[in-house]
Each structure stands twice: as C-alpha cells, then as structure tokens.
Amino acid sequence: MKLIKQNLVIKSNKLIGMQADLNLTQLKLFAMVIVETVKNPNNEFYRFNIKDLMNKFNITDTNYTALKNATKNMIKAVVLKTSNEEHQLALFTDVIYKDWIVDMYLHIKLKPYILDIEKKYTKYYFENIAWLNSIYSVRIYELLKEYAFRKNRSFELKDLRFLLNIGESKYKNYPDFKKRVLLSAQKELKEKTDIYFEFKEIRESRKVVKLEFDIFTNKEDEILTINENSFDTDLSSILRDTILLNDKQIQTVLKQFETDYINRNIEYVLSQKDIKNIHRYFMKALNDDYWKSIVQKKKKDENNEIRKNEQKEKIKKEEEVKHKELLEKRKKIEEYISNNENKVIELIPNFIETNSFLLQRTWVNTNNKEELLHIIKWKDDKSSNIRSLFIGYISKVVIGSK
C-alpha cells in the first residue's frame, strides 16, 4: 500500500502522553486541525471542506450527521489526563457549518500544546492514521511513533490501558485486551502505516504486568512525498544564491526539512550581521533551529510590554485614587471654612504668622482679617493662590488633627 504524504502533524509529546476522551473521528479531526494550526498558527479559525474530510477519514456522505456530532461533543468539556493532573476543556470554542464547509475555532489554551514544540515533539503524516479503523490503533501508533528513533518502548499494562482510555470494566481479561487492542493494532499498523511493531509480554506470577514493544520501519508500506523530486525553485534559488549552498546540499536540505522550517531559519540567518561563513552558519541554524531565539525574544519583548503596560495602568489607578482622595479632602476643608467662620477668623493670625514670608510677596493687607476672610471664602482667580495656601494650612492644623 502506498500513501501520498501531504499533511504533517507535529504534536507535543506532552499531548501524546495524555489520556484523551475522544473517539476515532474526533481524534482524526483533531489531528487535521493540528496540521492546519502548524501551517497557519495565527489563524482565528480553520476551514475545511466536509467532503474532503470524509474522504480523508474514509467515511461516507451518509455519516455527515456523525461528523457533526463529533464536533458538537468537542465543544463540550473534553478530559485530558496525565497520571497526576486532569484538564477539562473544550477543544473547540465554536464550530460553524455552512453548506459543505466547516469552520473550527480552536480553544486558545490548546495552542501551546501544538505550537510550543521547541523541546519535545513527534512528527507524522496524517495519511498514516487516516485509514485506521480503531481509536486504539491511532493511539498506539502515536505512542510508538514518539519512540520510533529508539526502536523500542515499554509500558506497564495499567499505564497503557490508562493512555488508551480503557476503563477497568472493559477488556478486563488480558486475552480480550490482547485480541481487541494489541493484535488488531499490530495488524492495522503493519498494513496501513510507516511503522509496525512486535511485542513481548512480561509476567509476574503468570499475570501479564508489562509490555515491551519493538518498533520497526514499515518499508513495505512506502510513504511518498508529493512532487518528491521537484523542489521549490524560489527556495532553491535563495539557498543557492544567498546562502551559497551547492546543489547537493540544497537537495539534502529540501528532503530533510519542511519548507516553513527552512524559510524561518533563512529569515533568522539573514537578520544576523557579520557572518563570515554564511552557508556553514545556516546549516548550524537549521540543525539547531536558531529561529526559535527570535520567537523567544519576541515572546520576552511581548511579556515586557505587558508588564510595562500593567505598571502604567497601576500608576494611573493609584494617581486616580490619590486625586479622588485629594478632592474629598479639599471638599471637607471647604465645608469647614463655610460652616465655621468664627473659628476660621481665630486661625487667621496664626496663618499669617506661619506664612508671613509668602504673604509679604502678595497684595493682601495681612492686618485686615475681614479682607483676608473674604479672600479665603470667595473663589476667584485673583485670590486662588492665597486660598490654596490657607486650605493647606487648615488641612494640617484642623482636618489633619482629627
């Protein structure tokens, strides 16, 4: 069986290592959304032709309702579990059907699991799982594909059952589990995917407690790339003329890495200054994905900007509170001046004595208390400075002492 590889799934190992409460259609659908999210990470939603999806999932037009039900349940809370934590969230916030088109809005909290793949992730082509008929086959494929480079992986039986979301009441007897899950997946992977496996049962007191998987490349089921021998001519030209690679190096790079991955590292290299050997530097950038430093810097700058804005907002709110408190205090003082004229007159001599130096520089006759009281009580531009001075005085000697 030959498959055309066309849709690359890049999945965080943390996500693969979670128990997901999804059926076969939902798991395939989620994989296709991952494909589109990796291609277009900034999109608000991802659009699919429903007939294309049905064709990819190997289901007929009569299952249109089943597809709608699958997405409907993915809007509800789906449980994602590890051994010590549980996430309950909707995979999609909205799913909109119109004619034979569906728009899917991925939950924002899931994007880090898909896009934050700098440390550990697994790549596979969707076409490997498209024709699998069992949810367990898909999950076993992902779990083994993650370790394909090591060529083996082991699971405690209870841990594997957990990862496959098989409850205690289902396939309670190991022979049933072996027949319905392991042997079925073994047959499907051998016939339909790029890997296959053999497994060994580890027993304690005759009871199977652990499974050891040997993982092999499935050379019989060759997976072909679309236009495998026809490279992107524009990209080839950049690699040749700007990065200074030879034809053999270009061919190797284009076969080994995805176009987006190459382009982003070209972008990084060209943003650097004083590179003595550009093609050698580019190969290092490509192998270690130097581009991610741009993402990290951008993320750091964004976080700094957020913190700066938060600080500005905090200062603004503090100033608003202070201003409000000041207005309330001034209002109290003005009420005191209006309601306690005799007491205010008694305070004037002390006010004049305390502020004699400042008052000497004004036009006010400090010997005339009535004139001074009039200035204090009436608001006008001419007396505003003296009035403010007296309000400050009252604030200290009267209001502040209460």
Buried (B, 14 or more C-beta within 10 A) or exposed (E): EEBEBEBBBBBBBBBBBBBBEBBBBBBBBBBBBBBBBBBEEEEEBBEBEBEEBBEBBEBEEEBBEBBBBBBEBBBEEBBBBEEEEEBEBBBBBBBEEEEBEBBBBBBEEBEEBBBEBEEEBBEBBBBBBBBBEBBBBBBBBBBBBBBBEEBBBBBEBEEBBBBBBBEEEEBEEBEEBBEBBBEBBBEBBBBBBBBBBEBEBEEEEEEBEBBEBEBBEBEEBEBEEEEEEEBBEEBBEBBBEBBEBEEEBBBEBBEEBBEEBBBBBBEBBEEEEEEEEBBEBBBEBBEEBBBBEBBEEEEEEEEEEEEEEEEEEEEEEEEEEEEEEEEEBBEBBBEBBEEBEEEBBEBBEEBBEBBEEEBEEBEBEBEEBEEBBEBBBEEEEEBEBBBEBBBEBBBEEBBEEE
